[in-house]
Amino acid sequence: MMNLRRLLPLLLIFFCLAAPLCAAASTTDQVSKIAQLEAQNKQLHQQLRQARRDLALERNREQEAGWPQLLGGIGIIFGLCGVGMMISARKQMRGEG
């Protein structure tokens, strides 16, 4: 009985001290997980930034005028001039006839 009276306060002290130690261990685990997630977040932001740069460069390459665009523009100009000459020629033929 005497041993139980001595053991009970020691057990209470042990359990009171053990709970904060477990909480501190879980806090350090949480801190390490947060640090790991922040590092992953930073890495993902860098990858996203690089992907955006690559996409912008590709869009600029697509928008640059090349030979097909130049020849198409010249074709449109000649086509419009041809339509204008045709209309002008019809007006002249109607006036003469």
N, CA, C and O atoms as a CHARMM CRD file, in Angstrom:
* protein
*
  388
    1    1 MET  N      0.82600  -1.18500   0.00000 PROA 1      0.00000
    2    1 MET  CA     0.00000   0.00000   0.00000 PROA 1      0.00000
    3    1 MET  C      0.87300   1.25300   0.00000 PROA 1      0.00000
    4    1 MET  O      0.57200   2.24300  -0.66600 PROA 1      0.00000
    5    2 MET  N      1.95000   1.18300   0.75700 PROA 2      0.00000
    6    2 MET  CA     2.84900   2.31400   0.84700 PROA 2      0.00000
    7    2 MET  C      3.53700   2.57500  -0.48600 PROA 2      0.00000
    8    2 MET  O      3.77300   3.72400  -0.86000 PROA 2      0.00000
    9    3 ASN  N      3.85300   1.50600  -1.19500 PROA 3      0.00000
   10    3 ASN  CA     4.49300   1.66700  -2.50300 PROA 3      0.00000
   11    3 ASN  C      3.55100   2.30800  -3.51300 PROA 3      0.00000
   12    3 ASN  O      3.98000   3.08700  -4.36400 PROA 3      0.00000
   13    4 LEU  N      2.27700   1.98200  -3.41800 PROA 4      0.00000
   14    4 LEU  CA     1.29200   2.54900  -4.31400 PROA 4      0.00000
   15    4 LEU  C      1.14800   4.04700  -4.08600 PROA 4      0.00000
   16    4 LEU  O      0.97600   4.80900  -5.03800 PROA 4      0.00000
   17    5 ARG  N      1.21700   4.47600  -2.81500 PROA 5      0.00000
   18    5 ARG  CA     1.11700   5.90800  -2.50800 PROA 5      0.00000
   19    5 ARG  C      2.33000   6.66700  -3.05700 PROA 5      0.00000
   20    5 ARG  O      2.20300   7.82600  -3.45200 PROA 5      0.00000
   21    6 ARG  N      3.47300   6.04000  -3.08400 PROA 6      0.00000
   22    6 ARG  CA     4.67700   6.69900  -3.61900 PROA 6      0.00000
   23    6 ARG  C      4.67600   6.64900  -5.15900 PROA 6      0.00000
   24    6 ARG  O      5.15200   7.56900  -5.82400 PROA 6      0.00000
   25    7 LEU  N      4.14500   5.58000  -5.68900 PROA 7      0.00000
   26    7 LEU  CA     4.15800   5.39100  -7.13200 PROA 7      0.00000
   27    7 LEU  C      3.13900   6.26700  -7.84600 PROA 7      0.00000
   28    7 LEU  O      3.38900   6.71800  -8.96400 PROA 7      0.00000
   29    8 LEU  N      1.99800   6.51400  -7.22000 PROA 8      0.00000
   30    8 LEU  CA     0.92900   7.29000  -7.83000 PROA 8      0.00000
   31    8 LEU  C      1.37000   8.72000  -8.17900 PROA 8      0.00000
   32    8 LEU  O      1.13600   9.15500  -9.30700 PROA 8      0.00000
   33    9 PRO  N      1.99500   9.46700  -7.26200 PROA 9      0.00000
   34    9 PRO  CA     2.43900  10.81600  -7.64600 PROA 9      0.00000
   35    9 PRO  C      3.51000  10.79000  -8.74000 PROA 9      0.00000
   36    9 PRO  O      3.55300  11.68100  -9.58900 PROA 9      0.00000
   37   10 LEU  N      4.36200   9.78300  -8.71900 PROA 10     0.00000
   38   10 LEU  CA     5.38600   9.68700  -9.75600 PROA 10     0.00000
   39   10 LEU  C      4.75300   9.41400 -11.12700 PROA 10     0.00000
   40   10 LEU  O      5.17800   9.96400 -12.14300 PROA 10     0.00000
   41   11 LEU  N      3.73600   8.55600 -11.13100 PROA 11     0.00000
   42   11 LEU  CA     3.03700   8.28600 -12.38900 PROA 11     0.00000
   43   11 LEU  C      2.30800   9.53000 -12.89300 PROA 11     0.00000
   44   11 LEU  O      2.31600   9.81600 -14.09000 PROA 11     0.00000
   45   12 LEU  N      1.68500  10.26000 -11.98800 PROA 12     0.00000
   46   12 LEU  CA     0.99900  11.49100 -12.38200 PROA 12     0.00000
   47   12 LEU  C      1.98000  12.51200 -12.96700 PROA 12     0.00000
   48   12 LEU  O      1.69800  13.15200 -13.98000 PROA 12     0.00000
   49   13 ILE  N      3.10600  12.64700 -12.32700 PROA 13     0.00000
   50   13 ILE  CA     4.12900  13.58200 -12.82900 PROA 13     0.00000
   51   13 ILE  C      4.62700  13.12100 -14.20000 PROA 13     0.00000
   52   13 ILE  O      4.81300  13.93100 -15.10800 PROA 13     0.00000
   53   14 PHE  N      4.83800  11.81400 -14.33700 PROA 14     0.00000
   54   14 PHE  CA     5.31300  11.28300 -15.61700 PROA 14     0.00000
   55   14 PHE  C      4.32000  11.57300 -16.73500 PROA 14     0.00000
   56   14 PHE  O      4.70600  12.04400 -17.80500 PROA 14     0.00000
   57   15 PHE  N      3.04000  11.29400 -16.49100 PROA 15     0.00000
   58   15 PHE  CA     2.04300  11.51000 -17.53100 PROA 15     0.00000
   59   15 PHE  C      1.83300  12.99900 -17.82200 PROA 15     0.00000
   60   15 PHE  O      1.56200  13.38100 -18.96000 PROA 15     0.00000
   61   16 CYS  N      1.95800  13.82000 -16.80700 PROA 16     0.00000
   62   16 CYS  CA     1.83500  15.26600 -17.02700 PROA 16     0.00000
   63   16 CYS  C      2.99700  15.80000 -17.86100 PROA 16     0.00000
   64   16 CYS  O      2.81700  16.71000 -18.67000 PROA 16     0.00000
   65   17 LEU  N      4.17500  15.24200 -17.66600 PROA 17     0.00000
   66   17 LEU  CA     5.33500  15.68700 -18.43300 PROA 17     0.00000
   67   17 LEU  C      5.39600  15.03600 -19.81300 PROA 17     0.00000
   68   17 LEU  O      5.93800  15.62400 -20.74900 PROA 17     0.00000
   69   18 ALA  N      4.85500  13.85000 -19.94700 PROA 18     0.00000
   70   18 ALA  CA     4.92700  13.12700 -21.21500 PROA 18     0.00000
   71   18 ALA  C      4.02000  13.75900 -22.26800 PROA 18     0.00000
   72   18 ALA  O      4.37400  13.75800 -23.44700 PROA 18     0.00000
   73   19 ALA  N      2.88300  14.28800 -21.88900 PROA 19     0.00000
   74   19 ALA  CA     1.94400  14.86900 -22.85500 PROA 19     0.00000
   75   19 ALA  C      2.55400  16.06700 -23.59500 PROA 19     0.00000
   76   19 ALA  O      2.46300  16.12000 -24.82100 PROA 19     0.00000
   77   20 PRO  N      3.16900  17.02100 -22.90100 PROA 20     0.00000
   78   20 PRO  CA     3.77900  18.12400 -23.65300 PROA 20     0.00000
   79   20 PRO  C      4.93400  17.68100 -24.55100 PROA 20     0.00000
   80   20 PRO  O      5.15700  18.27200 -25.60700 PROA 20     0.00000
   81   21 LEU  N      5.66200  16.65500 -24.14200 PROA 21     0.00000
   82   21 LEU  CA     6.75400  16.16700 -24.97300 PROA 21     0.00000
   83   21 LEU  C      6.21200  15.57200 -26.26300 PROA 21     0.00000
   84   21 LEU  O      6.78600  15.78000 -27.33200 PROA 21     0.00000
   85   22 CYS  N      5.10200  14.82700 -26.17300 PROA 22     0.00000
   86   22 CYS  CA     4.48300  14.27200 -27.37600 PROA 22     0.00000
   87   22 CYS  C      3.94700  15.37900 -28.26100 PROA 22     0.00000
   88   22 CYS  O      4.06100  15.31600 -29.48500 PROA 22     0.00000
   89   23 ALA  N      3.36200  16.39300 -27.64500 PROA 23     0.00000
   90   23 ALA  CA     2.83900  17.52700 -28.41300 PROA 23     0.00000
   91   23 ALA  C      3.97600  18.27600 -29.09400 PROA 23     0.00000
   92   23 ALA  O      3.83300  18.73200 -30.22800 PROA 23     0.00000
   93   24 ALA  N      5.10800  18.40500 -28.40200 PROA 24     0.00000
   94   24 ALA  CA     6.25800  19.09100 -28.99900 PROA 24     0.00000
   95   24 ALA  C      6.79900  18.29000 -30.17500 PROA 24     0.00000
   96   24 ALA  O      7.22200  18.86300 -31.17900 PROA 24     0.00000
   97   25 ALA  N      6.78600  16.98200 -30.05200 PROA 25     0.00000
   98   25 ALA  CA     7.26000  16.14000 -31.15800 PROA 25     0.00000
   99   25 ALA  C      6.33900  16.28400 -32.35700 PROA 25     0.00000
  100   25 ALA  O      6.81300  16.36600 -33.49000 PROA 25     0.00000
  101   26 SER  N      5.02800  16.31600 -32.12900 PROA 26     0.00000
  102   26 SER  CA     4.10400  16.47800 -33.25000 PROA 26     0.00000
  103   26 SER  C      4.22500  17.88100 -33.83700 PROA 26     0.00000
  104   26 SER  O      4.02800  18.06100 -35.03900 PROA 26     0.00000
  105   27 THR  N      4.54400  18.87400 -33.01600 PROA 27     0.00000
  106   27 THR  CA     4.72800  20.23400 -33.51500 PROA 27     0.00000
  107   27 THR  C      5.94700  20.29900 -34.42800 PROA 27     0.00000
  108   27 THR  O      5.91300  20.95300 -35.47100 PROA 27     0.00000
  109   28 THR  N      7.01600  19.62400 -34.03800 PROA 28     0.00000
  110   28 THR  CA     8.20600  19.63300 -34.90100 PROA 28     0.00000
  111   28 THR  C      7.91600  18.89800 -36.20500 PROA 28     0.00000
  112   28 THR  O      8.41600  19.28200 -37.26300 PROA 28     0.00000
  113   29 ASP  N      7.10100  17.83300 -36.13000 PROA 29     0.00000
  114   29 ASP  CA     6.71600  17.13800 -37.35500 PROA 29     0.00000
  115   29 ASP  C      5.90100  18.06300 -38.25800 PROA 29     0.00000
  116   29 ASP  O      6.09100  18.08200 -39.47500 PROA 29     0.00000
  117   30 GLN  N      5.00000  18.82100 -37.65700 PROA 30     0.00000
  118   30 GLN  CA     4.18400  19.75100 -38.43500 PROA 30     0.00000
  119   30 GLN  C      5.04100  20.85000 -39.04700 PROA 30     0.00000
  120   30 GLN  O      4.82700  21.25100 -40.19100 PROA 30     0.00000
  121   31 VAL  N      6.00300  21.33000 -38.28600 PROA 31     0.00000
  122   31 VAL  CA     6.88700  22.38500 -38.79500 PROA 31     0.00000
  123   31 VAL  C      7.70900  21.84100 -39.96400 PROA 31     0.00000
  124   31 VAL  O      7.89800  22.53000 -40.96700 PROA 31     0.00000
  125   32 SER  N      8.19100  20.62400 -39.83600 PROA 32     0.00000
  126   32 SER  CA     8.98000  20.05100 -40.93000 PROA 32     0.00000
  127   32 SER  C      8.10200  19.80200 -42.16000 PROA 32     0.00000
  128   32 SER  O      8.55600  19.98600 -43.29000 PROA 32     0.00000
  129   33 LYS  N      6.84100  19.38300 -41.95000 PROA 33     0.00000
  130   33 LYS  CA     5.93100  19.19300 -43.07700 PROA 33     0.00000
  131   33 LYS  C      5.61400  20.51300 -43.75600 PROA 33     0.00000
  132   33 LYS  O      5.54100  20.58600 -44.98300 PROA 33     0.00000
  133   34 ILE  N      5.42500  21.55800 -42.95900 PROA 34     0.00000
  134   34 ILE  CA     5.16100  22.88600 -43.53500 PROA 34     0.00000
  135   34 ILE  C      6.35300  23.34700 -44.35000 PROA 34     0.00000
  136   34 ILE  O      6.18700  23.87400 -45.45100 PROA 34     0.00000
  137   35 ALA  N      7.54800  23.15500 -43.82300 PROA 35     0.00000
  138   35 ALA  CA     8.75700  23.54700 -44.56100 PROA 35     0.00000
  139   35 ALA  C      8.87700  22.75800 -45.85600 PROA 35     0.00000
  140   35 ALA  O      9.25700  23.30800 -46.89000 PROA 35     0.00000
  141   36 GLN  N      8.55600  21.48000 -45.80000 PROA 36     0.00000
  142   36 GLN  CA     8.61600  20.64500 -47.00500 PROA 36     0.00000
  143   36 GLN  C      7.58400  21.10100 -48.03600 PROA 36     0.00000
  144   36 GLN  O      7.88600  21.17100 -49.22700 PROA 36     0.00000
  145   37 LEU  N      6.37300  21.41100 -47.58300 PROA 37     0.00000
  146   37 LEU  CA     5.33500  21.88600 -48.49700 PROA 37     0.00000
  147   37 LEU  C      5.69800  23.24600 -49.10600 PROA 37     0.00000
  148   37 LEU  O      5.42500  23.49400 -50.28000 PROA 37     0.00000
  149   38 GLU  N      6.30400  24.11000 -48.31900 PROA 38     0.00000
  150   38 GLU  CA     6.73300  25.40400 -48.84900 PROA 38     0.00000
  151   38 GLU  C      7.81500  25.22500 -49.91200 PROA 38     0.00000
  152   38 GLU  O      7.82200  25.93200 -50.92000 PROA 38     0.00000
  153   39 ALA  N      8.71900  24.29000 -49.68800 PROA 39     0.00000
  154   39 ALA  CA     9.76300  24.02700 -50.68400 PROA 39     0.00000
  155   39 ALA  C      9.14600  23.47500 -51.96700 PROA 39     0.00000
  156   39 ALA  O      9.54300  23.86600 -53.06500 PROA 39     0.00000
  157   40 GLN  N      8.17900  22.57000 -51.83200 PROA 40     0.00000
  158   40 GLN  CA     7.49600  22.03800 -53.01400 PROA 40     0.00000
  159   40 GLN  C      6.72500  23.13900 -53.73300 PROA 40     0.00000
  160   40 GLN  O      6.70700  23.19100 -54.96300 PROA 40     0.00000
  161   41 ASN  N      6.08900  24.01900 -52.96100 PROA 41     0.00000
  162   41 ASN  CA     5.33200  25.12800 -53.54300 PROA 41     0.00000
  163   41 ASN  C      6.26000  26.05200 -54.33100 PROA 41     0.00000
  164   41 ASN  O      5.92100  26.49000 -55.43000 PROA 41     0.00000
  165   42 LYS  N      7.41300  26.34100 -53.77200 PROA 42     0.00000
  166   42 LYS  CA     8.38200  27.19900 -54.45100 PROA 42     0.00000
  167   42 LYS  C      8.86200  26.54500 -55.74400 PROA 42     0.00000
  168   42 LYS  O      8.99400  27.21400 -56.76900 PROA 42     0.00000
  169   43 GLN  N      9.12000  25.25400 -55.69500 PROA 43     0.00000
  170   43 GLN  CA     9.56900  24.52800 -56.88600 PROA 43     0.00000
  171   43 GLN  C      8.47600  24.52500 -57.95600 PROA 43     0.00000
  172   43 GLN  O      8.76900  24.71500 -59.13600 PROA 43     0.00000
  173   44 LEU  N      7.23500  24.31300 -57.56000 PROA 44     0.00000
  174   44 LEU  CA     6.12700  24.32900 -58.51900 PROA 44     0.00000
  175   44 LEU  C      5.93700  25.71200 -59.13900 PROA 44     0.00000
  176   44 LEU  O      5.62700  25.82400 -60.32500 PROA 44     0.00000
  177   45 HSD  N      6.12200  26.76400 -58.34000 PROA 45     0.00000
  178   45 HSD  CA     6.02000  28.12100 -58.88100 PROA 45     0.00000
  179   45 HSD  C      7.10800  28.38000 -59.92300 PROA 45     0.00000
  180   45 HSD  O      6.85900  29.02300 -60.94300 PROA 45     0.00000
  181   46 GLN  N      8.30700  27.87800 -59.66100 PROA 46     0.00000
  182   46 GLN  CA     9.38700  28.04200 -60.63500 PROA 46     0.00000
  183   46 GLN  C      9.08200  27.28400 -61.92100 PROA 46     0.00000
  184   46 GLN  O      9.32400  27.79500 -63.01400 PROA 46     0.00000
  185   47 GLN  N      8.55900  26.08600 -61.80100 PROA 47     0.00000
  186   47 GLN  CA     8.21100  25.31300 -62.99000 PROA 47     0.00000
  187   47 GLN  C      7.08500  25.98000 -63.76500 PROA 47     0.00000
  188   47 GLN  O      7.10700  26.00400 -64.99500 PROA 47     0.00000
  189   48 LEU  N      6.10400  26.52300 -63.05600 PROA 48     0.00000
  190   48 LEU  CA     4.99600  27.21600 -63.71300 PROA 48     0.00000
  191   48 LEU  C      5.48500  28.47500 -64.41600 PROA 48     0.00000
  192   48 LEU  O      5.04600  28.78000 -65.52500 PROA 48     0.00000
  193   49 ARG  N      6.38800  29.20200 -63.77900 PROA 49     0.00000
  194   49 ARG  CA     6.94700  30.41300 -64.38500 PROA 49     0.00000
  195   49 ARG  C      7.69900  30.05900 -65.67700 PROA 49     0.00000
  196   49 ARG  O      7.57200  30.75600 -66.68400 PROA 49     0.00000
  197   50 GLN  N      8.47600  28.98000 -65.64100 PROA 50     0.00000
  198   50 GLN  CA     9.20800  28.55200 -66.83400 PROA 50     0.00000
  199   50 GLN  C      8.24100  28.12100 -67.93400 PROA 50     0.00000
  200   50 GLN  O      8.46200  28.42500 -69.10600 PROA 50     0.00000
  201   51 ALA  N      7.17200  27.41700 -67.56400 PROA 51     0.00000
  202   51 ALA  CA     6.18600  26.99100 -68.56600 PROA 51     0.00000
  203   51 ALA  C      5.50400  28.19800 -69.19800 PROA 51     0.00000
  204   51 ALA  O      5.24200  28.20300 -70.40100 PROA 51     0.00000
  205   52 ARG  N      5.21700  29.21100 -68.40200 PROA 52     0.00000
  206   52 ARG  CA     4.60500  30.43800 -68.94500 PROA 52     0.00000
  207   52 ARG  C      5.56200  31.14100 -69.90500 PROA 52     0.00000
  208   52 ARG  O      5.14200  31.64400 -70.94700 PROA 52     0.00000
  209   53 ARG  N      6.84500  31.17600 -69.55400 PROA 53     0.00000
  210   53 ARG  CA     7.82700  31.79100 -70.45700 PROA 53     0.00000
  211   53 ARG  C      7.89300  31.04100 -71.78100 PROA 53     0.00000
  212   53 ARG  O      7.90800  31.65000 -72.85000 PROA 53     0.00000
  213   54 ASP  N      7.93200  29.72600 -71.70000 PROA 54     0.00000
  214   54 ASP  CA     7.97900  28.91100 -72.91800 PROA 54     0.00000
  215   54 ASP  C      6.73900  29.12800 -73.76800 PROA 54     0.00000
  216   54 ASP  O      6.83400  29.21600 -74.99200 PROA 54     0.00000
  217   55 LEU  N      5.58500  29.21600 -73.13800 PROA 55     0.00000
  218   55 LEU  CA     4.33800  29.45000 -73.86000 PROA 55     0.00000
  219   55 LEU  C      4.33700  30.82200 -74.53000 PROA 55     0.00000
  220   55 LEU  O      3.88800  30.95800 -75.66800 PROA 55     0.00000
  221   56 ALA  N      4.83700  31.83100 -73.83200 PROA 56     0.00000
  222   56 ALA  CA     4.90600  33.17200 -74.41800 PROA 56     0.00000
  223   56 ALA  C      5.86200  33.20400 -75.61000 PROA 56     0.00000
  224   56 ALA  O      5.57100  33.84600 -76.62000 PROA 56     0.00000
  225   57 LEU  N      7.00000  32.51600 -75.49900 PROA 57     0.00000
  226   57 LEU  CA     7.94200  32.45300 -76.62000 PROA 57     0.00000
  227   57 LEU  C      7.32200  31.75200 -77.82500 PROA 57     0.00000
  228   57 LEU  O      7.51600  32.17700 -78.96400 PROA 57     0.00000
  229   58 GLU  N      6.58200  30.68800 -77.57500 PROA 58     0.00000
  230   58 GLU  CA     5.93300  29.95900 -78.66600 PROA 58     0.00000
  231   58 GLU  C      4.86700  30.82200 -79.34100 PROA 58     0.00000
  232   58 GLU  O      4.72600  30.79200 -80.56300 PROA 58     0.00000
  233   59 ARG  N      4.12900  31.57800 -78.55900 PROA 59     0.00000
  234   59 ARG  CA     3.12700  32.48600 -79.14500 PROA 59     0.00000
  235   59 ARG  C      3.79500  33.55000 -80.01000 PROA 59     0.00000
  236   59 ARG  O      3.29300  33.89100 -81.08000 PROA 59     0.00000
  237   60 ASN  N      4.92700  34.07200 -79.54500 PROA 60     0.00000
  238   60 ASN  CA     5.63700  35.08400 -80.33400 PROA 60     0.00000
  239   60 ASN  C      6.14300  34.48900 -81.64100 PROA 60     0.00000
  240   60 ASN  O      6.10400  35.14800 -82.68000 PROA 60     0.00000
  241   61 ARG  N      6.61600  33.25400 -81.59600 PROA 61     0.00000
  242   61 ARG  CA     7.09200  32.60700 -82.82100 PROA 61     0.00000
  243   61 ARG  C      5.95100  32.40500 -83.81000 PROA 61     0.00000
  244   61 ARG  O      6.13700  32.55200 -85.01800 PROA 61     0.00000
  245   62 GLU  N      4.76700  32.06700 -83.29500 PROA 62     0.00000
  246   62 GLU  CA     3.61600  31.85400 -84.17400 PROA 62     0.00000
  247   62 GLU  C      3.13800  33.16300 -84.79300 PROA 62     0.00000
  248   62 GLU  O      2.62000  33.16100 -85.91000 PROA 62     0.00000
  249   63 GLN  N      3.29900  34.26300 -84.09800 PROA 63     0.00000
  250   63 GLN  CA     2.79400  35.54600 -84.57700 PROA 63     0.00000
  251   63 GLN  C      3.75300  36.23300 -85.53800 PROA 63     0.00000
  252   63 GLN  O      3.36200  37.18300 -86.21600 PROA 63     0.00000
  253   64 GLU  N      4.98700  35.78000 -85.61100 PROA 64     0.00000
  254   64 GLU  CA     5.94600  36.39600 -86.52200 PROA 64     0.00000
  255   64 GLU  C      5.52100  36.13800 -87.96700 PROA 64     0.00000
  256   64 GLU  O      5.05000  35.05500 -88.31300 PROA 64     0.00000
  257   65 ALA  N      5.70400  37.17500 -88.80800 PROA 65     0.00000
  258   65 ALA  CA     5.34200  37.03500 -90.21900 PROA 65     0.00000
  259   65 ALA  C      6.42500  36.24200 -90.94300 PROA 65     0.00000
  260   65 ALA  O      7.61500  36.54400 -90.84200 PROA 65     0.00000
  261   66 GLY  N      5.98800  35.23200 -91.66600 PROA 66     0.00000
  262   66 GLY  CA     6.90400  34.42400 -92.46200 PROA 66     0.00000
  263   66 GLY  C      6.53900  34.55000 -93.92900 PROA 66     0.00000
  264   66 GLY  O      5.71500  35.38400 -94.30500 PROA 66     0.00000
  265   67 TRP  N      7.15200  33.72300 -94.75000 PROA 67     0.00000
  266   67 TRP  CA     6.88000  33.77200 -96.18600 PROA 67     0.00000
  267   67 TRP  C      5.42600  33.50500 -96.53000 PROA 67     0.00000
  268   67 TRP  O      4.87500  34.20600 -97.37900 PROA 67     0.00000
  269   68 PRO  N      4.78800  32.54400 -95.92300 PROA 68     0.00000
  270   68 PRO  CA     3.37200  32.32000 -96.27700 PROA 68     0.00000
  271   68 PRO  C      2.49600  33.54500 -95.99700 PROA 68     0.00000
  272   68 PRO  O      1.59900  33.85400 -96.78100 PROA 68     0.00000
  273   69 GLN  N      2.75000  34.24000 -94.89000 PROA 69     0.00000
  274   69 GLN  CA     1.95200  35.42100 -94.57500 PROA 69     0.00000
  275   69 GLN  C      2.24300  36.56000 -95.55400 PROA 69     0.00000
  276   69 GLN  O      1.33000  37.28200 -95.95500 PROA 69     0.00000
  277   70 LEU  N      3.50700  36.72000 -95.93800 PROA 70     0.00000
  278   70 LEU  CA     3.85200  37.78700 -96.88400 PROA 70     0.00000
  279   70 LEU  C      3.24600  37.52400 -98.26600 PROA 70     0.00000
  280   70 LEU  O      2.67900  38.42000 -98.89100 PROA 70     0.00000
  281   71 LEU  N      3.37700  36.28900 -98.72300 PROA 71     0.00000
  282   71 LEU  CA     2.81200  35.96400-100.03100 PROA 71     0.00000
  283   71 LEU  C      1.28500  36.05500-100.01600 PROA 71     0.00000
  284   71 LEU  O      0.67800  36.46400-101.00600 PROA 71     0.00000
  285   72 GLY  N      0.67500  35.68100 -98.91700 PROA 72     0.00000
  286   72 GLY  CA    -0.76900  35.81400 -98.79100 PROA 72     0.00000
  287   72 GLY  C     -1.20800  37.26700 -98.83600 PROA 72     0.00000
  288   72 GLY  O     -2.20800  37.59700 -99.47200 PROA 72     0.00000
  289   73 GLY  N     -0.46500  38.13500 -98.16200 PROA 73     0.00000
  290   73 GLY  CA    -0.79000  39.56800 -98.18300 PROA 73     0.00000
  291   73 GLY  C     -0.66100  40.14900 -99.58300 PROA 73     0.00000
  292   73 GLY  O     -1.50400  40.93400-100.01500 PROA 73     0.00000
  293   74 ILE  N      0.39700  39.76100-100.28900 PROA 74     0.00000
  294   74 ILE  CA     0.57900  40.24100-101.67000 PROA 74     0.00000
  295   74 ILE  C     -0.54800  39.71800-102.55500 PROA 74     0.00000
  296   74 ILE  O     -1.03500  40.43800-103.42600 PROA 74     0.00000
  297   75 GLY  N     -0.96700  38.46700-102.33900 PROA 75     0.00000
  298   75 GLY  CA    -2.06400  37.89400-103.11500 PROA 75     0.00000
  299   75 GLY  C     -3.36900  38.63900-102.87200 PROA 75     0.00000
  300   75 GLY  O     -4.14000  38.86400-103.80400 PROA 75     0.00000
  301   76 ILE  N     -3.61600  39.01800-101.64300 PROA 76     0.00000
  302   76 ILE  CA    -4.83500  39.77800-101.33900 PROA 76     0.00000
  303   76 ILE  C     -4.79700  41.13100-102.03600 PROA 76     0.00000
  304   76 ILE  O     -5.80500  41.57400-102.58700 PROA 76     0.00000
  305   77 ILE  N     -3.64300  41.79100-102.01700 PROA 77     0.00000
  306   77 ILE  CA    -3.52700  43.10100-102.68000 PROA 77     0.00000
  307   77 ILE  C     -3.77400  42.96400-104.18000 PROA 77     0.00000
  308   77 ILE  O     -4.52600  43.74900-104.75700 PROA 77     0.00000
  309   78 PHE  N     -3.14500  41.97100-104.81500 PROA 78     0.00000
  310   78 PHE  CA    -3.36900  41.77400-106.25100 PROA 78     0.00000
  311   78 PHE  C     -4.82500  41.42600-106.54300 PROA 78     0.00000
  312   78 PHE  O     -5.39000  41.88600-107.53500 PROA 78     0.00000
  313   79 GLY  N     -5.42400  40.62300-105.69000 PROA 79     0.00000
  314   79 GLY  CA    -6.82400  40.25600-105.87000 PROA 79     0.00000
  315   79 GLY  C     -7.74200  41.47100-105.79200 PROA 79     0.00000
  316   79 GLY  O     -8.63700  41.62800-106.62200 PROA 79     0.00000
  317   80 LEU  N     -7.52900  42.31800-104.81100 PROA 80     0.00000
  318   80 LEU  CA    -8.35100  43.53000-104.68200 PROA 80     0.00000
  319   80 LEU  C     -8.13300  44.47900-105.85200 PROA 80     0.00000
  320   80 LEU  O     -9.07700  45.10500-106.33400 PROA 80     0.00000
  321   81 CYS  N     -6.87700  44.58700-106.31300 PROA 81     0.00000
  322   81 CYS  CA    -6.60700  45.42500-107.49000 PROA 81     0.00000
  323   81 CYS  C     -7.32200  44.85600-108.71800 PROA 81     0.00000
  324   81 CYS  O     -7.87000  45.60700-109.52500 PROA 81     0.00000
  325   82 GLY  N     -7.31600  43.54000-108.85400 PROA 82     0.00000
  326   82 GLY  CA    -7.99600  42.90600-109.98500 PROA 82     0.00000
  327   82 GLY  C     -9.49700  43.17400-109.94700 PROA 82     0.00000
  328   82 GLY  O    -10.09900  43.46800-110.97900 PROA 82     0.00000
  329   83 VAL  N    -10.10500  43.07600-108.77000 PROA 83     0.00000
  330   83 VAL  CA   -11.54000  43.36300-108.64100 PROA 83     0.00000
  331   83 VAL  C    -11.80700  44.82200-108.98400 PROA 83     0.00000
  332   83 VAL  O    -12.79100  45.13000-109.65600 PROA 83     0.00000
  333   84 GLY  N    -10.95000  45.71300-108.53300 PROA 84     0.00000
  334   84 GLY  CA   -11.11300  47.14700-108.85500 PROA 84     0.00000
  335   84 GLY  C    -10.99700  47.40400-110.34400 PROA 84     0.00000
  336   84 GLY  O    -11.77400  48.18000-110.90000 PROA 84     0.00000
  337   85 MET  N    -10.02800  46.75700-111.00700 PROA 85     0.00000
  338   85 MET  CA    -9.87000  46.93900-112.46100 PROA 85     0.00000
  339   85 MET  C    -11.06700  46.37800-113.22000 PROA 85     0.00000
  340   85 MET  O    -11.49400  46.94200-114.22700 PROA 85     0.00000
  341   86 MET  N    -11.60400  45.26100-112.72800 PROA 86     0.00000
  342   86 MET  CA   -12.76700  44.66900-113.37400 PROA 86     0.00000
  343   86 MET  C    -13.96800  45.61300-113.27300 PROA 86     0.00000
  344   86 MET  O    -14.67900  45.81500-114.25800 PROA 86     0.00000
  345   87 ILE  N    -14.19200  46.17800-112.12000 PROA 87     0.00000
  346   87 ILE  CA   -15.30100  47.12500-111.94800 PROA 87     0.00000
  347   87 ILE  C    -15.09200  48.35500-112.82300 PROA 87     0.00000
  348   87 ILE  O    -16.02700  48.85300-113.45000 PROA 87     0.00000
  349   88 SER  N    -13.85400  48.83600-112.85400 PROA 88     0.00000
  350   88 SER  CA   -13.55500  50.00200-113.70100 PROA 88     0.00000
  351   88 SER  C    -13.78400  49.69100-115.17000 PROA 88     0.00000
  352   88 SER  O    -14.34100  50.51400-115.89500 PROA 88     0.00000
  353   89 ALA  N    -13.36400  48.52000-115.62000 PROA 89     0.00000
  354   89 ALA  CA   -13.54300  48.14100-117.01600 PROA 89     0.00000
  355   89 ALA  C    -15.03700  48.01600-117.35100 PROA 89     0.00000
  356   89 ALA  O    -15.43700  48.41600-118.44400 PROA 89     0.00000
  357   90 ARG  N    -15.84800  47.49600-116.48300 PROA 90     0.00000
  358   90 ARG  CA   -17.30000  47.38400-116.73400 PROA 90     0.00000
  359   90 ARG  C    -17.93200  48.76800-116.86300 PROA 90     0.00000
  360   90 ARG  O    -18.79200  49.00100-117.71300 PROA 90     0.00000
  361   91 LYS  N    -17.48500  49.67700-116.00100 PROA 91     0.00000
  362   91 LYS  CA   -18.04800  51.02300-116.08700 PROA 91     0.00000
  363   91 LYS  C    -17.67200  51.67900-117.41800 PROA 91     0.00000
  364   91 LYS  O    -18.48600  52.37700-118.02200 PROA 91     0.00000
  365   92 GLN  N    -16.44600  51.45400-117.86700 PROA 92     0.00000
  366   92 GLN  CA   -16.02500  52.04700-119.13100 PROA 92     0.00000
  367   92 GLN  C    -16.77900  51.42900-120.30500 PROA 92     0.00000
  368   92 GLN  O    -17.12300  52.12600-121.25900 PROA 92     0.00000
  369   93 MET  N    -17.03700  50.11200-120.23700 PROA 93     0.00000
  370   93 MET  CA   -17.78700  49.46200-121.31800 PROA 93     0.00000
  371   93 MET  C    -19.21800  49.92100-121.35300 PROA 93     0.00000
  372   93 MET  O    -19.76200  50.06000-122.44900 PROA 93     0.00000
  373   94 ARG  N    -19.85100  50.16200-120.26800 PROA 94     0.00000
  374   94 ARG  CA   -21.22600  50.64400-120.22200 PROA 94     0.00000
  375   94 ARG  C    -21.31600  52.08000-120.75000 PROA 94     0.00000
  376   94 ARG  O    -22.28200  52.45700-121.41200 PROA 94     0.00000
  377   95 GLY  N    -20.29800  52.85500-120.44300 PROA 95     0.00000
  378   95 GLY  CA   -20.27600  54.24700-120.92500 PROA 95     0.00000
  379   95 GLY  C    -20.05000  54.32500-122.40900 PROA 95     0.00000
  380   95 GLY  O    -20.55900  55.24500-123.04900 PROA 95     0.00000
  381   96 GLU  N    -19.30400  53.39400-122.99600 PROA 96     0.00000
  382   96 GLU  CA   -19.02700  53.41600-124.42100 PROA 96     0.00000
  383   96 GLU  C    -20.19900  52.84100-125.22000 PROA 96     0.00000
  384   96 GLU  O    -20.45000  53.25400-126.35300 PROA 96     0.00000
  385   97 GLY  N    -20.91900  51.87700-124.61300 PROA 97     0.00000
  386   97 GLY  CA   -21.92100  51.13600-125.35200 PROA 97     0.00000
  387   97 GLY  C    -23.18600  51.82100-125.50000 PROA 97     0.00000
  388   97 GLY  O    -24.11100  51.28500-126.11100 PROA 97     0.00000
